[in-house]
Amino acid sequence: MPEPWYDPESGYLHLDAYVAKRPSYRKVMEDGHVSEEEVAEQAGRVIARLKDVEAIADPAARKVAIDALCEMAVLYTLERHRHDKVM
């Protein structure tokens, strides 16, 4: 069984665990500094993965994937905004 995306009891996403395991994240964070070039490279990886999804997903699955990604982006933006207000 694949690792769950979220805790079914609390509803919290397991994104931090997924991110921490990603080689792309680990490589960038080795020096603790995130450069513009590294952000651009990551954006390229995202576009490549989205193209992979487009190539294999039927229209209904594509819509679900886009909706999920957009809602995740909203969540990320809200968390960043909340964090910036606290700091």
N, CA, C and O atoms as CSV, one atom per row, in Angstrom:
chain,resi,resn,atom,element,x,y,z
A,1,MET,N,N,0.846,-1.183,0.000
A,1,MET,CA,C,0.000,0.000,0.000
A,1,MET,C,C,0.894,1.250,0.000
A,1,MET,O,O,1.836,1.337,0.788
A,2,PRO,N,N,0.605,2.197,-0.865
A,2,PRO,CA,C,1.419,3.415,-0.889
A,2,PRO,C,C,1.252,4.238,0.386
A,2,PRO,O,O,0.254,4.131,1.098
A,3,GLU,N,N,2.258,5.056,0.642
A,3,GLU,CA,C,2.209,5.942,1.805
A,3,GLU,C,C,1.030,6.910,1.647
A,3,GLU,O,O,0.867,7.504,0.581
A,4,PRO,N,N,0.204,7.077,2.695
A,4,PRO,CA,C,-0.965,7.960,2.570
A,4,PRO,C,C,-0.563,9.427,2.430
A,4,PRO,O,O,0.473,9.853,2.939
A,5,TRP,N,N,-1.398,10.185,1.736
A,5,TRP,CA,C,-1.164,11.618,1.532
A,5,TRP,C,C,-1.565,12.437,2.737
A,5,TRP,O,O,-1.095,13.559,2.925
A,6,TYR,N,N,-2.440,11.867,3.558
A,6,TYR,CA,C,-2.953,12.609,4.708
A,6,TYR,C,C,-3.315,11.626,5.809
A,6,TYR,O,O,-3.487,10.432,5.564
A,7,ASP,N,N,-3.430,12.145,7.028
A,7,ASP,CA,C,-3.852,11.352,8.181
A,7,ASP,C,C,-5.377,11.300,8.163
A,7,ASP,O,O,-6.021,12.344,8.266
A,8,PRO,N,N,-5.969,10.117,8.037
A,8,PRO,CA,C,-7.423,10.035,7.954
A,8,PRO,C,C,-8.142,10.500,9.221
A,8,PRO,O,O,-9.300,10.912,9.158
A,9,GLU,N,N,-7.471,10.439,10.360
A,9,GLU,CA,C,-8.105,10.872,11.606
A,9,GLU,C,C,-8.065,12.385,11.772
A,9,GLU,O,O,-9.079,13.003,12.096
A,10,SER,N,N,-6.895,12.985,11.551
A,10,SER,CA,C,-6.757,14.431,11.763
A,10,SER,C,C,-7.046,15.238,10.502
A,10,SER,O,O,-7.416,16.410,10.580
A,11,GLY,N,N,-6.877,14.607,9.335
A,11,GLY,CA,C,-7.046,15.318,8.081
A,11,GLY,C,C,-5.818,16.106,7.656
A,11,GLY,O,O,-5.840,16.766,6.617
A,12,TYR,N,N,-4.737,16.049,8.446
A,12,TYR,CA,C,-3.522,16.786,8.098
A,12,TYR,C,C,-2.787,16.103,6.953
A,12,TYR,O,O,-2.690,14.878,6.897
A,13,LEU,N,N,-2.280,16.914,6.055
A,13,LEU,CA,C,-1.493,16.399,4.939
A,13,LEU,C,C,-0.125,15.944,5.419
A,13,LEU,O,O,0.421,16.487,6.380
A,14,HIS,N,N,0.418,14.950,4.748
A,14,HIS,CA,C,1.750,14.438,5.059
A,14,HIS,C,C,2.792,15.036,4.118
A,14,HIS,O,O,3.806,14.399,3.835
A,15,LEU,N,N,2.554,16.237,3.637
A,15,LEU,CA,C,3.450,16.832,2.650
A,15,LEU,C,C,4.859,17.030,3.173
A,15,LEU,O,O,5.819,16.830,2.429
A,16,ASP,N,N,5.009,17.416,4.426
A,16,ASP,CA,C,6.353,17.626,4.973
A,16,ASP,C,C,7.195,16.358,4.865
A,16,ASP,O,O,8.377,16.419,4.528
A,17,ALA,N,N,6.587,15.220,5.149
A,17,ALA,CA,C,7.311,13.949,5.058
A,17,ALA,C,C,7.690,13.646,3.613
A,17,ALA,O,O,8.801,13.189,3.343
A,18,TYR,N,N,6.779,13.897,2.694
A,18,TYR,CA,C,7.082,13.678,1.280
A,18,TYR,C,C,8.192,14.613,0.810
A,18,TYR,O,O,9.130,14.183,0.139
A,19,VAL,N,N,8.083,15.880,1.162
A,19,VAL,CA,C,9.082,16.871,0.739
A,19,VAL,C,C,10.456,16.501,1.274
A,19,VAL,O,O,11.440,16.549,0.536
A,20,ALA,N,N,10.536,16.134,2.543
A,20,ALA,CA,C,11.826,15.817,3.168
A,20,ALA,C,C,12.532,14.652,2.479
A,20,ALA,O,O,13.759,14.556,2.526
A,21,LYS,N,N,11.775,13.775,1.846
A,21,LYS,CA,C,12.349,12.612,1.167
A,21,LYS,C,C,12.753,12.907,-0.277
A,21,LYS,O,O,13.478,12.120,-0.885
A,22,ARG,N,N,12.298,14.024,-0.828
A,22,ARG,CA,C,12.575,14.336,-2.231
A,22,ARG,C,C,14.048,14.680,-2.433
A,22,ARG,O,O,14.573,15.558,-1.748
A,23,PRO,N,N,14.718,14.004,-3.360
A,23,PRO,CA,C,16.115,14.341,-3.644
A,23,PRO,C,C,16.286,15.805,-4.061
A,23,PRO,O,O,17.288,16.430,-3.714
A,24,SER,N,N,15.340,16.347,-4.784
A,24,SER,CA,C,15.445,17.745,-5.222
A,24,SER,C,C,15.473,18.686,-4.018
A,24,SER,O,O,16.246,19.644,-4.002
A,25,TYR,N,N,14.651,18.426,-3.026
A,25,TYR,CA,C,14.619,19.258,-1.818
A,25,TYR,C,C,15.909,19.083,-1.018
A,25,TYR,O,O,16.516,20.059,-0.577
A,26,ARG,N,N,16.310,17.850,-0.842
A,26,ARG,CA,C,17.505,17.577,-0.034
A,26,ARG,C,C,18.747,18.211,-0.643
A,26,ARG,O,O,19.601,18.727,0.077
A,27,LYS,N,N,18.848,18.174,-1.974
A,27,LYS,CA,C,20.005,18.761,-2.653
A,27,LYS,C,C,20.049,20.272,-2.445
A,27,LYS,O,O,21.098,20.831,-2.124
A,28,VAL,N,N,18.911,20.924,-2.627
A,28,VAL,CA,C,18.863,22.385,-2.477
A,28,VAL,C,C,19.165,22.789,-1.040
A,28,VAL,O,O,19.852,23.784,-0.810
A,29,MET,N,N,18.664,22.037,-0.083
A,29,MET,CA,C,18.787,22.423,1.319
A,29,MET,C,C,20.118,22.027,1.958
A,29,MET,O,O,20.351,22.334,3.127
A,30,GLU,N,N,20.987,21.353,1.216
A,30,GLU,CA,C,22.288,20.955,1.776
A,30,GLU,C,C,23.039,22.133,2.385
A,30,GLU,O,O,23.630,22.007,3.457
A,31,ASP,N,N,23.016,23.278,1.703
A,31,ASP,CA,C,23.754,24.444,2.202
A,31,ASP,C,C,22.859,25.426,2.957
A,31,ASP,O,O,23.333,26.453,3.444
A,32,GLY,N,N,21.561,25.110,3.055
A,32,GLY,CA,C,20.645,25.981,3.789
A,32,GLY,C,C,20.275,27.258,3.059
A,32,GLY,O,O,19.593,28.114,3.622
A,33,HIS,N,N,20.713,27.400,1.816
A,33,HIS,CA,C,20.425,28.603,1.028
A,33,HIS,C,C,19.689,28.190,-0.244
A,33,HIS,O,O,20.074,27.227,-0.908
A,34,VAL,N,N,18.639,28.918,-0.576
A,34,VAL,CA,C,17.873,28.647,-1.786
A,34,VAL,C,C,18.132,29.780,-2.774
A,34,VAL,O,O,17.749,30.925,-2.534
A,35,SER,N,N,18.780,29.453,-3.873
A,35,SER,CA,C,19.117,30.470,-4.869
A,35,SER,C,C,18.000,30.614,-5.903
A,35,SER,O,O,17.134,29.748,-6.024
A,36,GLU,N,N,18.037,31.711,-6.639
A,36,GLU,CA,C,17.068,31.919,-7.720
A,36,GLU,C,C,17.201,30.817,-8.763
A,36,GLU,O,O,16.204,30.351,-9.314
A,37,GLU,N,N,18.425,30.408,-9.029
A,37,GLU,CA,C,18.658,29.337,-10.002
A,37,GLU,C,C,18.008,28.032,-9.539
A,37,GLU,O,O,17.409,27.318,-10.342
A,38,GLU,N,N,18.125,27.723,-8.255
A,38,GLU,CA,C,17.521,26.496,-7.727
A,38,GLU,C,C,16.002,26.559,-7.800
A,38,GLU,O,O,15.354,25.552,-8.086
A,39,VAL,N,N,15.433,27.717,-7.548
A,39,VAL,CA,C,13.980,27.877,-7.669
A,39,VAL,C,C,13.567,27.681,-9.125
A,39,VAL,O,O,12.573,27.007,-9.397
A,40,ALA,N,N,14.312,28.256,-10.057
A,40,ALA,CA,C,14.010,28.104,-11.482
A,40,ALA,C,C,14.111,26.635,-11.908
A,40,ALA,O,O,13.280,26.148,-12.675
A,41,GLU,N,N,15.125,25.940,-11.408
A,41,GLU,CA,C,15.276,24.514,-11.722
A,41,GLU,C,C,14.095,23.715,-11.179
A,41,GLU,O,O,13.595,22.809,-11.846
A,42,GLN,N,N,13.653,24.049,-9.973
A,42,GLN,CA,C,12.511,23.347,-9.389
A,42,GLN,C,C,11.248,23.629,-10.192
A,42,GLN,O,O,10.439,22.727,-10.411
A,43,ALA,N,N,11.075,24.862,-10.627
A,43,ALA,CA,C,9.923,25.199,-11.474
A,43,ALA,C,C,9.951,24.358,-12.748
A,43,ALA,O,O,8.906,23.903,-13.214
A,44,GLY,N,N,11.124,24.151,-13.304
A,44,GLY,CA,C,11.255,23.300,-14.487
A,44,GLY,C,C,10.854,21.865,-14.210
A,44,GLY,O,O,10.219,21.221,-15.045
A,45,ARG,N,N,11.227,21.353,-13.024
A,45,ARG,CA,C,10.824,19.994,-12.653
A,45,ARG,C,C,9.309,19.896,-12.512
A,45,ARG,O,O,8.707,18.900,-12.914
A,46,VAL,N,N,8.700,20.923,-11.947
A,46,VAL,CA,C,7.239,20.920,-11.789
A,46,VAL,C,C,6.566,20.884,-13.160
A,46,VAL,O,O,5.651,20.091,-13.384
A,47,ILE,N,N,7.017,21.737,-14.073
A,47,ILE,CA,C,6.440,21.764,-15.419
A,47,ILE,C,C,6.603,20.407,-16.100
A,47,ILE,O,O,5.677,19.927,-16.753
A,48,ALA,N,N,7.766,19.791,-15.952
A,48,ALA,CA,C,7.993,18.474,-16.553
A,48,ALA,C,C,7.021,17.440,-16.000
A,48,ALA,O,O,6.479,16.635,-16.758
A,49,ARG,N,N,6.793,17.451,-14.682
A,49,ARG,CA,C,5.852,16.491,-14.087
A,49,ARG,C,C,4.420,16.773,-14.538
A,49,ARG,O,O,3.651,15.844,-14.781
A,50,LEU,N,N,4.059,18.055,-14.649
A,50,LEU,CA,C,2.716,18.390,-15.128
A,50,LEU,C,C,2.517,17.912,-16.566
A,50,LEU,O,O,1.432,17.454,-16.923
A,51,LYS,N,N,3.544,18.016,-17.379
A,51,LYS,CA,C,3.464,17.504,-18.751
A,51,LYS,C,C,3.295,15.992,-18.747
A,51,LYS,O,O,2.573,15.446,-19.581
A,52,ASP,N,N,3.957,15.308,-17.811
A,52,ASP,CA,C,3.785,13.859,-17.674
A,52,ASP,C,C,2.333,13.523,-17.352
A,52,ASP,O,O,1.763,12.596,-17.926
A,53,VAL,N,N,1.738,14.278,-16.432
A,53,VAL,CA,C,0.334,14.055,-16.066
A,53,VAL,C,C,-0.563,14.300,-17.272
A,53,VAL,O,O,-1.458,13.503,-17.552
A,54,GLU,N,N,-0.329,15.394,-17.986
A,54,GLU,CA,C,-1.140,15.694,-19.168
A,54,GLU,C,C,-1.081,14.565,-20.190
A,54,GLU,O,O,-2.077,14.269,-20.850
A,55,ALA,N,N,0.074,13.939,-20.321
A,55,ALA,CA,C,0.252,12.894,-21.320
A,55,ALA,C,C,-0.506,11.612,-20.989
A,55,ALA,O,O,-0.871,10.861,-21.893
A,56,ILE,N,N,-0.744,11.357,-19.715
A,56,ILE,CA,C,-1.366,10.077,-19.341
A,56,ILE,C,C,-2.774,10.208,-18.773
A,56,ILE,O,O,-3.487,9.209,-18.678
A,57,ALA,N,N,-3.187,11.396,-18.399
A,57,ALA,CA,C,-4.476,11.558,-17.718
A,57,ALA,C,C,-5.598,11.837,-18.711
A,57,ALA,O,O,-5.437,12.599,-19.664
A,58,ASP,N,N,-6.730,11.201,-18.462
A,58,ASP,CA,C,-7.908,11.545,-19.252
A,58,ASP,C,C,-8.433,12.888,-18.748
A,58,ASP,O,O,-7.991,13.355,-17.698
A,59,PRO,N,N,-9.365,13.521,-19.466
A,59,PRO,CA,C,-9.824,14.858,-19.062
A,59,PRO,C,C,-10.361,14.933,-17.630
A,59,PRO,O,O,-10.118,15.923,-16.939
A,60,ALA,N,N,-11.079,13.920,-17.178
A,60,ALA,CA,C,-11.628,13.951,-15.813
A,60,ALA,C,C,-10.502,13.882,-14.779
A,60,ALA,O,O,-10.517,14.627,-13.799
A,61,ALA,N,N,-9.530,12.998,-14.990
A,61,ALA,CA,C,-8.404,12.885,-14.058
A,61,ALA,C,C,-7.558,14.153,-14.087
A,61,ALA,O,O,-7.049,14.592,-13.056
A,62,ARG,N,N,-7.412,14.735,-15.266
A,62,ARG,CA,C,-6.643,15.977,-15.393
A,62,ARG,C,C,-7.304,17.091,-14.590
A,62,ARG,O,O,-6.621,17.862,-13.915
A,63,LYS,N,N,-8.641,17.179,-14.661
A,63,LYS,CA,C,-9.362,18.212,-13.911
A,63,LYS,C,C,-9.187,18.005,-12.410
A,63,LYS,O,O,-8.959,18.968,-11.678
A,64,VAL,N,N,-9.291,16.775,-11.948
A,64,VAL,CA,C,-9.108,16.482,-10.525
A,64,VAL,C,C,-7.689,16.850,-10.095
A,64,VAL,O,O,-7.499,17.448,-9.036
A,65,ALA,N,N,-6.694,16.496,-10.906
A,65,ALA,CA,C,-5.305,16.815,-10.569
A,65,ALA,C,C,-5.091,18.324,-10.502
A,65,ALA,O,O,-4.446,18.816,-9.576
A,66,ILE,N,N,-5.623,19.060,-11.469
A,66,ILE,CA,C,-5.481,20.519,-11.475
A,66,ILE,C,C,-6.159,21.123,-10.257
A,66,ILE,O,O,-5.596,21.999,-9.601
A,67,ASP,N,N,-7.371,20.657,-9.951
A,67,ASP,CA,C,-8.083,21.175,-8.776
A,67,ASP,C,C,-7.293,20.908,-7.496
A,67,ASP,O,O,-7.170,21.790,-6.646
A,68,ALA,N,N,-6.760,19.696,-7.358
A,68,ALA,CA,C,-5.985,19.356,-6.158
A,68,ALA,C,C,-4.730,20.213,-6.057
A,68,ALA,O,O,-4.403,20.710,-4.980
A,69,LEU,N,N,-4.025,20.388,-7.173
A,69,LEU,CA,C,-2.817,21.217,-7.162
A,69,LEU,C,C,-3.138,22.667,-6.821
A,69,LEU,O,O,-2.406,23.309,-6.068
A,70,CYS,N,N,-4.222,23.175,-7.372
A,70,CYS,CA,C,-4.598,24.567,-7.080
A,70,CYS,C,C,-4.980,24.743,-5.618
A,70,CYS,O,O,-4.583,25.726,-4.994
A,71,GLU,N,N,-5.739,23.812,-5.064
A,71,GLU,CA,C,-6.115,23.911,-3.656
A,71,GLU,C,C,-4.886,23.765,-2.757
A,71,GLU,O,O,-4.805,24.408,-1.711
A,72,MET,N,N,-3.926,22.919,-3.162
A,72,MET,CA,C,-2.689,22.796,-2.399
A,72,MET,C,C,-1.900,24.100,-2.459
A,72,MET,O,O,-1.293,24.511,-1.470
A,73,ALA,N,N,-1.910,24.746,-3.619
A,73,ALA,CA,C,-1.228,26.038,-3.751
A,73,ALA,C,C,-1.892,27.089,-2.870
A,73,ALA,O,O,-1.206,27.916,-2.270
A,74,VAL,N,N,-3.224,27.066,-2.787
A,74,VAL,CA,C,-3.935,27.988,-1.895
A,74,VAL,C,C,-3.521,27.721,-0.452
A,74,VAL,O,O,-3.227,28.657,0.292
A,75,LEU,N,N,-3.497,26.457,-0.055
A,75,LEU,CA,C,-3.092,26.104,1.308
A,75,LEU,C,C,-1.677,26.588,1.597
A,75,LEU,O,O,-1.423,27.171,2.651
A,76,TYR,N,N,-0.764,26.353,0.676
A,76,TYR,CA,C,0.620,26.791,0.851
A,76,TYR,C,C,0.692,28.308,1.014
A,76,TYR,O,O,1.398,28.811,1.888
A,77,THR,N,N,-0.038,29.028,0.175
A,77,THR,CA,C,-0.035,30.491,0.234
A,77,THR,C,C,-0.620,30.990,1.547
A,77,THR,O,O,-0.091,31.929,2.142
A,78,LEU,N,N,-1.703,30.375,2.005
A,78,LEU,CA,C,-2.305,30.763,3.286
A,78,LEU,C,C,-1.342,30.510,4.441
A,78,LEU,O,O,-1.199,31.351,5.329
A,79,GLU,N,N,-0.681,29.350,4.430
A,79,GLU,CA,C,0.287,29.035,5.488
A,79,GLU,C,C,1.438,30.033,5.481
A,79,GLU,O,O,1.870,30.492,6.539
A,80,ARG,N,N,1.931,30.367,4.307
A,80,ARG,CA,C,3.013,31.358,4.204
A,80,ARG,C,C,2.562,32.705,4.722
A,80,ARG,O,O,3.295,33.376,5.448
A,81,HIS,N,N,1.362,33.100,4.351
A,81,HIS,CA,C,0.823,34.387,4.791
A,81,HIS,C,C,0.679,34.404,6.314
A,81,HIS,O,O,1.045,35.379,6.969
A,82,ARG,N,N,0.146,33.320,6.866
A,82,ARG,CA,C,-0.029,33.233,8.320
A,82,ARG,C,C,1.326,33.260,9.016
A,82,ARG,O,O,1.485,33.928,10.037
A,83,HIS,N,N,2.292,32.547,8.478
A,83,HIS,CA,C,3.634,32.509,9.057
A,83,HIS,C,C,4.280,33.887,9.008
A,83,HIS,O,O,4.893,34.318,9.985
A,84,ASP,N,N,4.148,34.581,7.880
A,84,ASP,CA,C,4.734,35.919,7.741
A,84,ASP,C,C,4.122,36.904,8.727
A,84,ASP,O,O,4.816,37.793,9.221
A,85,LYS,N,N,2.840,36.760,9.020
A,85,LYS,CA,C,2.165,37.644,9.980
A,85,LYS,C,C,2.671,37.403,11.394
A,85,LYS,O,O,2.777,38.338,12.188
A,86,VAL,N,N,2.985,36.139,11.712
A,86,VAL,CA,C,3.459,35.777,13.047
A,86,VAL,C,C,4.888,36.264,13.251
A,86,VAL,O,O,5.260,36.662,14.355
A,87,MET,N,N,5.679,36.232,12.201
A,87,MET,CA,C,7.092,36.598,12.307
A,87,MET,C,C,7.203,38.071,12.366
A,87,MET,O,O,8.309,38.604,12.458
